[in-house]
Amino acid sequence: FARYFLPNELMQQEERGQQSGAVIMNTLGMAIAYHKVGLWMDSDYVIHDSNVTSNDQDDEKEEQPQPVTILAPTGFDYRNSSIRTMEHYTRKVGILGDREIQFARIMIEEQFRLTEYGGPQNPRNGKETEILNALVNAIRKANWADCTYGIIRFGLPVPLLEAAYAKLDPLGFHTILANRILQSCQKNLIRAPLELLRIMLGGA
């Protein structure tokens, strides 16, 4: 979905095989790949140690995996968990540079913004600001189209939505997200809606 909202100039850079275009698309790809990861990884799920060792005295007995951490407090805002996971992986494998990681971080932070994103202006590097704005707006529009099943789609063609959902399994994303929001509102009827509004208006 995000590619549909990208400016033609960025798409052409990739099509021409330019290195800058490949870096931009790789950054966008990492942000897309990780922007919802926190929904499965934080709050309600305890991360277990995967290294299960055999008992020296009895090879048939194995130690049970012990819970080691909970990544985030309960709530529907899973962005910080997504960002931490993205940064850990991309730095570990060296797939993105510091500038690209910063771009991906902002894209994940702003994924629920309803209004147009226009980040801090840098007069000395206006082109970089323009690229960042284009990437953030592409992913936030695509995210809204996905989260709302196209109710809010910013002009994304319905056939494109239908084709994507026919081909790709959402893995329960919409149900999990809806339940998280509902549970948060039930726990705090005043704070939770205000928090959601803050996120939609671009709050970090």
C-alpha positions as CSV (number, residue, x, y, z in Angstrom):
1,F,0.0,0.0,0.0
2,A,2.8,2.4,0.9
3,R,4.3,2.3,-2.6
4,Y,1.0,3.6,-4.0
5,F,1.5,6.9,-2.1
6,L,5.2,7.4,-2.9
7,P,6.1,10.3,-5.2
8,N,7.0,9.3,-8.8
9,E,10.5,10.6,-8.3
10,L,11.3,8.1,-5.6
11,M,9.8,5.2,-7.6
12,Q,11.8,6.2,-10.6
13,Q,15.0,6.3,-8.7
14,E,14.4,2.6,-7.7
15,E,13.4,1.7,-11.3
16,R,16.6,3.2,-12.7
17,G,18.7,1.2,-10.2
18,Q,20.1,4.2,-8.5
19,Q,21.7,3.5,-5.1
20,S,19.8,6.3,-3.4
21,G,16.5,4.7,-4.6
22,A,17.6,1.3,-3.2
23,V,18.5,2.8,0.2
24,I,15.2,4.7,0.4
25,M,13.2,1.6,-0.5
26,N,15.2,-0.6,1.9
27,T,14.5,1.9,4.7
28,L,10.8,2.0,3.9
29,G,10.8,-1.8,3.8
30,M,12.3,-2.1,7.2
31,A,9.8,0.4,8.7
32,I,6.9,-1.5,7.1
33,A,8.2,-4.9,8.2
34,Y,8.6,-3.8,11.9
35,H,5.9,-1.1,12.4
36,K,3.4,-3.6,13.7
37,V,5.8,-6.1,15.3
38,G,5.2,-4.6,18.8
39,L,1.5,-5.6,18.7
40,W,2.6,-9.2,19.0
41,M,5.7,-8.7,21.1
42,D,4.8,-6.3,23.9
43,S,2.5,-6.1,27.0
44,D,0.4,-9.2,27.0
45,Y,3.2,-11.6,26.0
46,V,6.1,-12.7,28.1
47,I,9.3,-13.4,26.2
48,H,10.8,-16.7,27.2
49,D,14.5,-17.8,27.0
50,S,14.7,-20.2,24.0
51,N,17.9,-21.8,25.3
52,V,16.6,-24.9,27.1
53,T,19.4,-27.0,28.6
54,S,19.4,-30.7,29.6
55,N,19.7,-31.7,33.2
56,D,23.2,-33.2,33.8
57,Q,21.8,-35.8,36.2
58,D,18.9,-36.9,34.0
59,D,19.1,-36.4,30.2
60,E,15.4,-37.0,29.8
61,K,14.5,-34.0,32.0
62,E,14.8,-30.5,30.6
63,E,14.6,-27.2,32.4
64,Q,11.5,-25.3,31.5
65,P,12.0,-21.9,29.8
66,Q,11.7,-19.1,32.3
67,P,10.1,-15.7,31.6
68,V,12.8,-13.1,31.4
69,T,11.1,-9.8,30.5
70,I,7.9,-8.0,29.6
71,L,8.6,-5.5,26.9
72,A,6.0,-2.8,27.5
73,P,3.0,-1.9,29.8
74,T,-0.4,-3.0,28.8
75,G,-2.1,-0.7,26.2
76,F,-2.8,-0.3,22.6
77,D,0.3,1.8,21.7
78,Y,2.8,-0.7,20.5
79,R,5.1,1.7,18.6
80,N,7.9,1.7,21.1
81,S,8.2,-2.1,21.1
82,S,8.2,-2.0,17.3
83,I,11.0,0.7,17.3
84,R,13.2,-1.2,19.8
85,T,12.9,-4.4,17.8
86,M,13.6,-2.6,14.5
87,E,16.7,-0.8,15.9
88,H,18.1,-4.0,17.5
89,Y,17.8,-6.0,14.3
90,T,19.0,-3.4,11.8
91,R,22.0,-2.5,14.0
92,K,22.9,-6.1,14.7
93,V,23.0,-7.1,11.0
94,G,24.1,-3.7,9.7
95,I,21.3,-3.4,7.2
96,L,20.6,0.3,7.8
97,G,22.8,3.3,8.7
98,D,22.2,5.7,11.5
99,R,20.3,8.1,9.2
100,E,18.1,5.4,7.8
101,I,17.3,4.0,11.3
102,Q,16.3,7.5,12.3
103,F,14.0,7.7,9.2
104,A,12.5,4.3,10.0
105,R,12.0,5.3,13.7
106,I,10.0,8.4,12.7
107,M,7.9,6.4,10.2
108,I,6.9,3.9,12.9
109,E,6.2,6.7,15.4
110,E,3.9,8.5,13.0
111,Q,2.1,5.5,11.6
112,F,-1.2,6.5,13.2
113,R,-1.1,10.2,12.4
114,L,-4.2,11.3,10.5
115,T,-2.9,14.7,9.4
116,E,-0.2,15.4,6.9
117,Y,3.3,15.0,8.3
118,G,5.8,17.8,7.8
119,G,8.9,17.2,10.0
120,P,11.4,19.8,11.2
121,Q,12.7,21.8,8.3
122,N,16.4,21.7,7.5
123,P,17.3,24.6,5.2
124,R,20.7,23.0,4.5
125,N,19.3,19.7,3.5
126,G,15.8,20.4,2.1
127,K,15.9,17.3,-0.1
128,E,16.4,15.0,2.8
129,T,13.5,16.5,4.6
130,E,11.4,16.2,1.5
131,I,12.2,12.4,1.2
132,L,11.5,11.8,4.9
133,N,8.1,13.6,4.7
134,A,7.2,11.5,1.6
135,L,8.1,8.3,3.3
136,V,6.3,9.1,6.6
137,N,3.1,10.2,4.7
138,A,3.2,7.1,2.5
139,I,3.4,4.6,5.4
140,R,0.9,6.5,7.6
141,K,-1.7,6.5,4.8
142,A,-1.1,2.9,4.0
143,N,-1.4,2.0,7.7
144,W,-4.8,3.7,8.0
145,A,-6.0,2.0,4.9
146,D,-4.9,-1.3,6.4
147,C,-6.1,-0.7,9.9
148,T,-9.6,0.4,8.8
149,Y,-10.1,-2.1,6.0
150,G,-10.2,0.8,3.6
151,I,-12.7,2.9,5.4
152,I,-10.0,5.6,5.6
153,R,-7.8,5.0,2.6
154,F,-6.7,8.4,1.2
155,G,-7.6,7.5,-2.3
156,L,-6.1,4.0,-2.4
157,P,-8.1,2.0,-5.0
158,V,-10.5,-0.6,-3.5
159,P,-9.3,-3.3,-5.9
160,L,-5.8,-3.0,-4.6
161,L,-7.1,-3.5,-1.1
162,E,-9.2,-6.5,-2.0
163,A,-6.3,-8.1,-3.9
164,A,-3.9,-7.6,-1.0
165,Y,-6.4,-9.2,1.5
166,A,-7.1,-12.0,-0.8
167,K,-3.4,-12.8,-1.1
168,L,-2.0,-12.0,2.4
169,D,-3.1,-13.4,5.7
170,P,-3.4,-10.5,8.3
171,L,-2.6,-13.0,11.1
172,G,-5.4,-11.6,13.3
173,F,-3.9,-8.1,13.3
174,H,-7.3,-6.3,13.1
175,T,-8.9,-8.3,15.8
176,I,-5.8,-8.0,18.1
177,L,-5.6,-4.2,17.6
178,A,-9.4,-3.7,18.1
179,N,-9.3,-5.8,21.3
180,R,-6.3,-3.9,22.6
181,I,-8.0,-0.5,22.1
182,L,-11.3,-1.8,23.6
183,Q,-9.5,-3.2,26.6
184,S,-7.7,0.1,27.2
185,C,-10.9,2.1,27.0
186,Q,-12.6,-0.3,29.4
187,K,-9.8,0.2,31.9
188,N,-9.7,3.9,31.6
189,L,-12.7,5.4,29.8
190,I,-11.2,9.0,29.9
191,R,-7.5,8.5,29.5
192,A,-7.5,5.9,26.8
193,P,-9.5,7.9,24.2
194,L,-7.4,11.0,24.9
195,E,-4.3,8.9,24.4
196,L,-5.6,7.6,21.1
197,L,-6.4,11.1,20.0
198,R,-2.9,12.3,20.9
199,I,-1.4,9.5,18.8
200,M,-3.7,10.3,15.8
201,L,-2.6,13.9,16.0
202,G,1.1,12.9,15.8
203,G,2.0,12.6,19.5
204,A,5.1,10.5,20.2
